[in-house]
Amino acid sequence: MSLLNDALRAAEKRQQKPEAPAAYTGQGYTVPTGKNRLVPVLLMLVVVLAAVSGYALMGGNQGVPETAEAPESLPPVSVQSADNATESPVHQEQEDRDAEVAAEKPAAEPVNVREPEPITAKVAEEAPESAPGNAPAPAPEPKSDPAPAPEKQVAQKKRSEPEKAAVSQAQPVEPETEPAQVKEARETPESIDRRVSRELASLLRQGRSRDAAERLRSLLAEQPAPVSRATLARALLVEGQPEIALAWLPASEVMTVPELRLLRARALLATGELDGAVTVLRSQIPPLQGHIEYRVTLATLLQQAGESGEAAEQWTALLTTDDSRAAWWVGLGISLESQGKAASAQRAYAQAAALPGLSPSLADYVRERLKQLQAG
């Protein structure tokens, strides 16, 4: 309250003093005379406000401990009246006190405030590392991973191989059962004969006739071998050795086999025994099916032996199976002409001339016989 009283007394003294030019304070404003009554009231309000603010400032500075960080010092508050150009002595006194208090109190050290670093994309990357240990890491988003490198594929394959090996070792290994012994099929005499015939043909192509004969002789000692016998006899006939062929074709062993009879008849014919050959062939005449060569040889030898009637029968039988053979028509014409059947022979020759397949010599013979028969 002493401050308030001092302010009032100072205001009364200023009212009693004659007006004098006030010191220049930087403001060119003068108090109008018509408002002198309001000046004391305004000054009183200003003084009261200044006193209250000064007291509050002093009380606040005394209550704050020295260890607390003081806020930045603010400039002294100066309240100026819009109607008065001079400063109040009470206000000036209060400012002086504030300045003394500020001088006595050491200035607080400035607080260095670190500016926050700019947030970049790296914060998102380091977020999992700064997360607490017990917090689960966020699940990564599903991405379409590129194909693994060849090195990774090899590594994965190597890892999978031991796993497979471990699994295979874990499984019980069953004892391998011995494969059932397959009994080899025993060769029959017929299969042995065919196999040896192929061996003989190979030896004969190499010119080893003696080795082939020895091989056949050893086989015949164990079993009959008509196929192997025929292979060797045919090769001897081709080589022009009918006598050796006959040695391998005895009548006691070949009469039951049509092929061997045919070979024996050819060997006899080659040695000049036409009747013996016809006798061998006529002894057992096989059916046409599968024995065409046998019947053609028989018809030819019968015609040569002068037995034209039987020869014509054989040619006729052959033509019933296939009438497109020109040579068979020629044989029939010869047999008919030998019997004096000129008309039938002429028709047979004409049929032969109309078919292809005649050799040049046989074709000339047919044309000549046709001319003579037509000339009559």
The 8 nearest C-alpha neighbors of each residue, nearest first, counted from 0:
[[1, 3, 2, 4, 5, 50, 6, 47],
 [2, 0, 4, 3, 5, 6, 7, 50],
 [1, 3, 5, 0, 4, 6, 50, 89],
 [4, 2, 0, 6, 1, 5, 7, 47],
 [3, 5, 7, 1, 6, 2, 8, 0],
 [6, 4, 2, 8, 7, 3, 1, 9],
 [5, 7, 3, 9, 4, 8, 89, 2],
 [8, 6, 10, 4, 9, 5, 3, 11],
 [9, 7, 11, 5, 10, 6, 4, 12],
 [8, 10, 6, 12, 7, 11, 5, 13],
 [9, 11, 7, 13, 8, 12, 6, 14],
 [12, 10, 14, 8, 13, 9, 7, 15],
 [13, 11, 15, 9, 14, 10, 8, 16],
 [12, 14, 10, 16, 11, 15, 9, 17],
 [13, 15, 11, 12, 16, 10, 17, 39],
 [14, 16, 12, 13, 11, 17, 18, 10],
 [17, 15, 13, 14, 18, 12, 19, 11],
 [18, 16, 19, 15, 14, 13, 20, 12],
 [17, 19, 16, 20, 21, 14, 13, 15],
 [20, 18, 21, 17, 16, 22, 13, 29],
 [19, 21, 22, 18, 23, 29, 17, 85],
 [22, 20, 19, 23, 85, 84, 18, 24],
 [21, 23, 24, 20, 85, 25, 19, 84],
 [22, 24, 25, 21, 26, 27, 20, 85],
 [25, 23, 26, 22, 85, 84, 27, 21],
 [24, 26, 23, 27, 84, 22, 28, 85],
 [27, 25, 24, 28, 84, 23, 29, 85],
 [26, 28, 25, 29, 23, 84, 24, 30],
 [27, 29, 26, 84, 30, 83, 82, 81],
 [30, 28, 31, 84, 27, 83, 82, 26],
 [29, 31, 82, 83, 32, 28, 84, 34],
 [30, 32, 33, 34, 29, 35, 82, 28],
 [33, 31, 34, 35, 30, 36, 29, 38],
 [34, 32, 31, 35, 36, 30, 37, 38],
 [33, 35, 32, 36, 37, 31, 38, 30],
 [36, 34, 38, 37, 32, 33, 31, 39],
 [37, 35, 34, 38, 39, 40, 33, 32],
 [36, 38, 40, 35, 34, 39, 41, 42],
 [37, 39, 41, 35, 40, 36, 42, 34],
 [40, 38, 42, 41, 37, 43, 36, 10],
 [39, 41, 43, 37, 38, 42, 44, 36],
 [42, 40, 38, 44, 43, 39, 45, 37],
 [43, 41, 45, 39, 44, 40, 38, 46],
 [42, 44, 46, 40, 41, 45, 39, 47],
 [43, 45, 47, 41, 42, 46, 48, 40],
 [44, 46, 42, 48, 43, 47, 49, 41],
 [47, 45, 49, 43, 48, 44, 50, 42],
 [46, 48, 44, 50, 45, 49, 43, 51],
 [47, 49, 45, 51, 46, 50, 52, 44],
 [50, 48, 46, 52, 47, 51, 53, 45],
 [51, 49, 53, 47, 48, 52, 46, 54],
 [50, 52, 54, 48, 49, 53, 55, 47],
 [51, 53, 55, 49, 54, 50, 48, 56],
 [54, 52, 56, 50, 55, 51, 49, 57],
 [53, 55, 57, 51, 56, 52, 58, 50],
 [56, 54, 52, 58, 53, 57, 59, 51],
 [55, 57, 53, 59, 54, 58, 52, 60],
 [58, 56, 54, 60, 59, 55, 53, 61],
 [57, 59, 55, 61, 56, 60, 54, 62],
 [58, 60, 56, 62, 57, 61, 55, 63],
 [59, 61, 57, 62, 63, 58, 56, 100],
 [60, 62, 58, 59, 63, 57, 64, 56],
 [63, 61, 59, 60, 58, 64, 57, 65],
 [62, 64, 60, 61, 59, 65, 67, 69],
 [65, 63, 66, 67, 62, 61, 60, 68],
 [66, 64, 67, 63, 68, 69, 104, 107],
 [65, 67, 64, 68, 63, 69, 107, 108],
 [68, 66, 65, 64, 69, 63, 107, 70],
 [67, 69, 66, 107, 70, 65, 108, 110],
 [70, 68, 107, 67, 71, 72, 106, 65],
 [71, 69, 72, 68, 107, 73, 109, 67],
 [70, 72, 73, 69, 107, 109, 106, 68],
 [73, 71, 70, 74, 69, 106, 101, 75],
 [72, 74, 71, 75, 76, 70, 101, 69],
 [73, 75, 76, 72, 77, 71, 98, 94],
 [76, 74, 77, 73, 94, 97, 98, 72],
 [75, 77, 74, 78, 94, 73, 49, 52],
 [76, 78, 75, 79, 90, 94, 49, 91],
 [79, 77, 76, 80, 45, 49, 90, 48],
 [80, 78, 77, 81, 86, 83, 84, 45],
 [81, 79, 83, 82, 78, 84, 45, 41],
 [80, 82, 83, 79, 84, 28, 30, 78],
 [81, 83, 80, 30, 84, 38, 29, 28],
 [84, 82, 80, 85, 81, 30, 29, 79],
 [83, 85, 28, 29, 26, 86, 82, 80],
 [86, 84, 83, 87, 21, 24, 22, 79],
 [87, 85, 88, 84, 79, 90, 91, 83],
 [86, 88, 90, 89, 91, 85, 46, 42],
 [89, 87, 91, 90, 92, 86, 9, 6],
 [88, 90, 92, 87, 91, 6, 93, 46],
 [91, 89, 93, 87, 88, 92, 94, 49],
 [90, 92, 88, 94, 93, 89, 87, 95],
 [93, 91, 89, 95, 90, 94, 88, 96],
 [92, 94, 90, 96, 91, 95, 89, 97],
 [95, 93, 97, 91, 96, 92, 98, 90],
 [94, 96, 98, 92, 93, 97, 99, 91],
 [97, 95, 99, 93, 98, 94, 100, 92],
 [96, 98, 94, 100, 95, 99, 101, 93],
 [97, 99, 95, 101, 96, 100, 102, 94],
 [100, 98, 102, 96, 101, 97, 103, 95],
 [101, 99, 97, 103, 102, 98, 96, 104],
 [100, 102, 98, 104, 99, 103, 97, 105],
 [103, 101, 99, 100, 104, 98, 105, 106],
 [102, 104, 100, 101, 99, 105, 98, 106],
 [105, 103, 101, 102, 100, 106, 99, 107],
 [106, 104, 107, 103, 102, 101, 108, 65],
 [105, 107, 104, 108, 101, 69, 72, 102],
 [108, 106, 69, 109, 105, 68, 70, 71],
 [107, 109, 110, 106, 68, 69, 105, 111],
 [110, 108, 107, 111, 71, 68, 106, 70],
 [109, 111, 112, 108, 68, 107, 113, 70],
 [112, 110, 113, 109, 108, 114, 68, 107],
 [111, 113, 110, 114, 115, 109, 116, 108],
 [114, 112, 115, 111, 116, 110, 117, 109],
 [113, 115, 112, 116, 117, 111, 118, 110],
 [116, 114, 113, 117, 118, 112, 119, 111],
 [115, 117, 118, 114, 113, 119, 122, 121],
 [118, 116, 119, 115, 114, 122, 120, 121],
 [117, 119, 116, 122, 120, 121, 115, 123],
 [120, 118, 121, 122, 117, 123, 116, 124],
 [119, 121, 122, 123, 124, 118, 125, 117],
 [120, 122, 124, 119, 123, 125, 118, 126],
 [123, 121, 125, 124, 120, 119, 126, 118],
 [124, 122, 126, 121, 125, 120, 119, 127],
 [123, 125, 121, 122, 126, 120, 127, 128],
 [126, 124, 122, 128, 123, 127, 121, 129],
 [125, 127, 123, 129, 128, 124, 122, 130],
 [126, 128, 130, 129, 125, 136, 124, 137],
 [129, 127, 125, 126, 130, 131, 124, 132],
 [130, 128, 126, 127, 131, 125, 132, 122],
 [131, 129, 127, 128, 126, 132, 134, 136],
 [132, 130, 134, 133, 129, 128, 127, 135],
 [131, 133, 134, 130, 135, 129, 128, 136],
 [132, 134, 131, 135, 130, 136, 129, 127],
 [135, 133, 131, 132, 136, 130, 137, 127],
 [136, 134, 133, 137, 132, 131, 138, 130],
 [135, 137, 138, 134, 127, 130, 139, 132],
 [136, 138, 139, 135, 127, 134, 140, 126],
 [137, 139, 136, 140, 135, 141, 127, 142],
 [140, 138, 137, 141, 142, 136, 127, 135],
 [139, 141, 142, 138, 137, 143, 144, 136],
 [142, 140, 139, 143, 144, 138, 137, 145],
 [143, 141, 144, 140, 139, 145, 138, 146],
 [142, 144, 145, 141, 146, 140, 147, 139],
 [145, 143, 142, 146, 147, 141, 148, 140],
 [146, 144, 147, 143, 148, 142, 149, 151],
 [145, 147, 148, 144, 149, 143, 152, 151],
 [148, 146, 151, 145, 152, 149, 150, 144],
 [147, 149, 151, 150, 152, 146, 145, 153],
 [148, 150, 152, 151, 153, 147, 154, 146],
 [151, 149, 153, 148, 152, 154, 147, 155],
 [152, 150, 154, 148, 153, 149, 147, 155],
 [153, 151, 149, 155, 154, 150, 156, 148],
 [154, 152, 156, 150, 151, 155, 157, 149],
 [153, 155, 151, 157, 156, 152, 150, 158],
 [156, 154, 158, 152, 157, 153, 151, 159],
 [157, 155, 153, 159, 158, 154, 152, 160],
 [156, 158, 154, 160, 155, 159, 153, 161],
 [157, 159, 155, 156, 160, 161, 154, 162],
 [158, 160, 156, 162, 157, 161, 155, 163],
 [161, 159, 163, 157, 162, 158, 164, 156],
 [162, 160, 164, 163, 159, 158, 165, 157],
 [163, 161, 165, 159, 164, 160, 166, 158],
 [162, 164, 166, 160, 165, 161, 167, 159],
 [165, 163, 161, 167, 162, 166, 168, 160],
 [164, 166, 162, 168, 163, 167, 161, 169],
 [167, 165, 169, 163, 168, 164, 162, 170],
 [166, 168, 164, 170, 169, 165, 163, 171],
 [169, 167, 165, 166, 170, 164, 171, 172],
 [170, 168, 166, 167, 165, 171, 164, 172],
 [169, 171, 167, 168, 172, 166, 165, 173],
 [172, 170, 173, 169, 168, 167, 174, 166],
 [173, 171, 170, 174, 168, 167, 175, 169],
 [172, 174, 171, 175, 176, 170, 168, 167],
 [175, 173, 176, 172, 177, 171, 178, 170],
 [176, 174, 173, 177, 172, 178, 179, 171],
 [177, 175, 174, 178, 179, 173, 180, 172],
 [176, 178, 179, 175, 180, 174, 181, 173],
 [179, 177, 180, 176, 181, 175, 182, 174],
 [180, 178, 181, 177, 176, 182, 175, 183],
 [179, 181, 178, 182, 177, 183, 176, 184],
 [182, 180, 179, 183, 178, 184, 177, 185],
 [181, 183, 180, 184, 185, 179, 178, 186],
 [182, 184, 185, 181, 186, 180, 179, 187],
 [185, 183, 182, 186, 181, 187, 190, 180],
 [184, 186, 183, 187, 182, 188, 190, 191],
 [187, 185, 190, 184, 191, 188, 189, 183],
 [186, 188, 190, 189, 191, 185, 192, 184],
 [189, 187, 191, 190, 192, 186, 222, 224],
 [188, 190, 192, 187, 191, 193, 224, 186],
 [191, 189, 193, 187, 192, 188, 186, 194],
 [190, 192, 188, 194, 189, 193, 195, 187],
 [193, 191, 189, 195, 190, 224, 194, 188],
 [194, 192, 196, 190, 191, 195, 189, 226],
 [193, 195, 191, 197, 196, 192, 190, 198],
 [194, 196, 198, 192, 197, 193, 191, 199],
 [197, 195, 227, 199, 193, 198, 194, 192],
 [198, 196, 200, 195, 194, 199, 201, 193],
 [197, 199, 195, 201, 196, 200, 202, 194],
 [198, 200, 196, 202, 211, 201, 197, 203],
 [199, 201, 197, 203, 198, 202, 204, 196],
 [202, 200, 198, 204, 199, 203, 197, 205],
 [203, 201, 199, 205, 207, 204, 200, 211],
 [202, 204, 206, 200, 205, 207, 201, 208],
 [205, 203, 201, 206, 202, 200, 207, 199],
 [204, 206, 202, 203, 207, 201, 208, 200],
 [205, 207, 203, 204, 208, 202, 209, 201],
 [206, 208, 202, 203, 210, 209, 205, 211],
 [209, 207, 211, 203, 210, 206, 212, 202],
 [208, 210, 212, 211, 207, 213, 206, 214],
 [211, 209, 213, 212, 207, 208, 214, 202],
 [210, 212, 208, 214, 199, 209, 213, 202],
 [213, 211, 209, 215, 210, 214, 216, 208],
 [214, 212, 216, 210, 215, 211, 217, 209],
 [213, 215, 211, 217, 212, 216, 210, 218],
 [216, 214, 218, 212, 213, 217, 219, 211],
 [215, 217, 213, 219, 218, 214, 212, 220],
 [218, 216, 220, 214, 215, 219, 213, 221],
 [219, 217, 215, 220, 221, 216, 222, 214],
 [220, 218, 216, 222, 221, 223, 217, 215],
 [219, 221, 217, 218, 222, 216, 223, 215],
 [220, 222, 219, 218, 217, 223, 216, 224],
 [223, 221, 219, 220, 224, 218, 188, 192],
 [224, 222, 219, 225, 221, 218, 220, 188],
 [223, 225, 192, 227, 226, 228, 219, 222],
 [224, 226, 228, 227, 229, 223, 259, 192],
 [227, 225, 229, 228, 224, 192, 230, 196],
 [226, 228, 196, 230, 224, 229, 225, 192],
 [229, 227, 225, 226, 231, 230, 224, 232],
 [228, 230, 232, 226, 227, 231, 233, 225],
 [231, 229, 227, 228, 233, 232, 226, 196],
 [230, 232, 234, 228, 229, 233, 235, 227],
 [233, 231, 244, 235, 229, 234, 230, 228],
 [234, 232, 236, 235, 230, 231, 229, 237],
 [233, 235, 237, 231, 232, 236, 238, 230],
 [236, 234, 238, 232, 240, 233, 237, 244],
 [237, 235, 239, 233, 241, 238, 240, 234],
 [236, 238, 234, 239, 235, 233, 240, 241],
 [237, 239, 235, 236, 240, 234, 241, 233],
 [240, 238, 236, 237, 241, 235, 269, 234],
 [239, 241, 235, 236, 242, 243, 238, 244],
 [242, 240, 244, 266, 236, 243, 239, 245],
 [241, 243, 245, 244, 240, 246, 266, 270],
 [244, 242, 246, 245, 241, 240, 247, 235],
 [243, 245, 241, 232, 247, 242, 246, 235],
 [246, 244, 248, 242, 247, 243, 241, 266],
 [247, 245, 243, 244, 248, 249, 242, 241],
 [246, 248, 244, 245, 249, 232, 243, 228],
 [249, 247, 245, 246, 263, 253, 244, 250],
 [250, 248, 251, 252, 247, 246, 253, 245],
 [251, 249, 253, 252, 254, 248, 263, 260],
 [252, 250, 249, 253, 254, 248, 255, 260],
 [251, 253, 250, 249, 254, 255, 248, 256],
 [254, 252, 259, 250, 255, 256, 260, 251],
 [253, 255, 256, 260, 250, 252, 251, 257],
 [254, 256, 253, 257, 252, 260, 259, 283],
 [255, 257, 259, 253, 258, 254, 260, 225],
 [258, 256, 260, 259, 261, 255, 285, 254],
 [259, 257, 261, 260, 256, 262, 229, 293],
 [258, 260, 262, 253, 261, 256, 257, 263],
 [261, 259, 263, 257, 258, 262, 254, 253],
 [260, 262, 264, 258, 259, 263, 257, 293],
 [263, 261, 259, 265, 264, 260, 266, 258],
 [262, 264, 260, 266, 265, 261, 248, 259],
 [265, 263, 276, 267, 261, 266, 262, 268],
 [266, 264, 268, 262, 267, 263, 269, 261],
 [265, 267, 241, 269, 263, 264, 268, 262],
 [268, 266, 264, 272, 270, 269, 265, 276],
 [267, 269, 265, 271, 272, 273, 270, 266],
 [270, 268, 266, 267, 271, 265, 241, 272],
 [269, 271, 267, 268, 272, 266, 241, 242],
 [272, 270, 268, 269, 273, 267, 266, 274],
 [271, 273, 268, 267, 275, 274, 270, 276],
 [274, 272, 276, 268, 275, 271, 277, 267],
 [275, 273, 277, 276, 272, 278, 304, 268],
 [276, 274, 278, 272, 273, 277, 279, 267],
 [275, 277, 264, 273, 279, 274, 278, 267],
 [278, 276, 274, 280, 279, 275, 281, 300],
 [277, 279, 275, 281, 276, 280, 282, 274],
 [278, 280, 276, 282, 277, 281, 264, 275],
 [281, 279, 277, 278, 282, 297, 276, 283],
 [280, 282, 278, 283, 279, 284, 277, 297],
 [281, 283, 279, 280, 278, 284, 254, 277],
 [284, 282, 281, 285, 280, 279, 257, 254],
 [283, 285, 281, 282, 280, 286, 294, 257],
 [286, 284, 283, 287, 290, 257, 293, 294],
 [287, 285, 288, 290, 284, 289, 291, 294],
 [286, 288, 290, 291, 289, 285, 294, 317],
 [289, 287, 286, 290, 291, 285, 320, 294],
 [288, 290, 287, 291, 286, 292, 285, 293],
 [289, 291, 287, 293, 292, 288, 286, 294],
 [292, 290, 294, 293, 287, 289, 295, 288],
 [293, 291, 295, 294, 290, 296, 289, 297],
 [292, 294, 290, 296, 291, 295, 297, 261],
 [295, 293, 297, 291, 296, 292, 298, 290],
 [294, 296, 292, 298, 297, 293, 299, 291],
 [297, 295, 299, 293, 294, 298, 300, 292],
 [296, 298, 294, 300, 295, 299, 301, 280],
 [299, 297, 310, 301, 295, 313, 296, 300],
 [298, 300, 296, 302, 301, 297, 295, 303],
 [299, 301, 303, 297, 302, 298, 304, 296],
 [302, 300, 304, 298, 306, 310, 303, 299],
 [301, 303, 307, 299, 305, 310, 300, 304],
 [304, 302, 300, 301, 305, 299, 306, 273],
 [303, 305, 301, 302, 306, 300, 274, 273],
 [306, 304, 302, 303, 307, 301, 337, 300],
 [305, 307, 301, 302, 308, 304, 309, 310],
 [308, 306, 310, 334, 302, 309, 305, 311],
 [307, 309, 311, 310, 306, 312, 334, 338],
 [310, 308, 312, 311, 307, 306, 313, 301],
 [309, 311, 298, 307, 313, 301, 312, 308],
 [312, 310, 314, 308, 334, 309, 313, 331],
 [311, 313, 309, 315, 310, 314, 316, 308],
 [312, 314, 316, 310, 298, 311, 315, 317],
 [315, 313, 311, 317, 316, 312, 331, 318],
 [314, 316, 318, 312, 317, 313, 311, 319],
 [317, 315, 313, 319, 314, 318, 312, 320],
 [316, 318, 314, 319, 315, 320, 313, 321],
 [319, 317, 322, 321, 315, 320, 316, 314],
 [320, 318, 316, 317, 321, 322, 315, 314],
 [319, 321, 318, 317, 322, 316, 287, 288],
 [322, 320, 318, 323, 319, 324, 317, 327],
 [323, 321, 318, 324, 319, 320, 325, 317],
 [324, 322, 321, 325, 354, 318, 327, 355],
 [323, 325, 327, 326, 322, 321, 328, 354],
 [324, 326, 351, 328, 327, 354, 323, 357],
 [327, 325, 329, 328, 324, 330, 357, 351],
 [326, 328, 330, 329, 325, 324, 331, 314],
 [329, 327, 331, 325, 351, 326, 330, 347],
 [328, 330, 332, 326, 327, 331, 348, 351],
 [331, 329, 327, 333, 328, 332, 334, 326],
 [330, 332, 328, 334, 329, 333, 311, 314],
 [333, 331, 344, 347, 329, 335, 330, 334],
 [332, 334, 336, 330, 331, 335, 337, 329],
 [333, 335, 307, 331, 337, 311, 332, 336],
 [336, 334, 338, 332, 344, 340, 337, 333],
 [335, 337, 339, 333, 340, 344, 338, 341],
 [338, 336, 334, 335, 339, 333, 307, 340],
 [337, 339, 335, 336, 340, 334, 307, 308],
 [340, 338, 336, 337, 341, 335, 344, 342],
 [339, 341, 335, 336, 343, 338, 342, 344],
 [340, 342, 344, 336, 343, 339, 345, 372],
 [343, 341, 345, 344, 340, 346, 372, 336],
 [342, 344, 346, 345, 341, 340, 347, 335],
 [343, 345, 332, 341, 347, 335, 336, 342],
 [346, 344, 342, 348, 347, 343, 341, 349],
 [345, 347, 349, 343, 344, 348, 350, 342],
 [346, 348, 332, 344, 350, 345, 349, 328],
 [349, 347, 351, 345, 350, 346, 332, 329],
 [350, 348, 352, 346, 351, 347, 345, 353],
 [351, 349, 347, 353, 348, 352, 346, 354],
 [350, 352, 325, 348, 328, 354, 349, 353],
 [353, 351, 349, 350, 354, 348, 365, 362],
 [352, 354, 350, 351, 349, 355, 325, 348],
 [355, 353, 351, 352, 325, 350, 356, 323],
 [354, 356, 357, 325, 353, 352, 351, 324],
 [355, 357, 325, 358, 354, 324, 326, 351],
 [358, 356, 362, 355, 361, 325, 359, 326],
 [357, 359, 361, 360, 362, 356, 363, 326],
 [360, 358, 362, 361, 363, 357, 364, 356],
 [361, 359, 363, 362, 358, 364, 357, 365],
 [360, 362, 364, 358, 363, 359, 357, 365],
 [361, 363, 359, 365, 364, 360, 357, 358],
 [364, 362, 360, 366, 361, 365, 359, 367],
 [363, 365, 361, 367, 362, 366, 368, 360],
 [364, 366, 362, 368, 363, 367, 348, 369],
 [367, 365, 369, 363, 368, 364, 370, 362],
 [366, 368, 364, 370, 369, 365, 363, 371],
 [369, 367, 365, 371, 370, 366, 372, 364],
 [370, 368, 366, 372, 367, 371, 373, 365],
 [371, 369, 373, 367, 368, 372, 374, 366],
 [372, 370, 374, 368, 373, 369, 375, 367],
 [371, 373, 375, 369, 374, 370, 368, 345],
 [372, 374, 370, 375, 371, 369, 345, 368],
 [373, 375, 371, 372, 370, 369, 368, 367],
 [374, 372, 373, 371, 370, 341, 369, 342]]
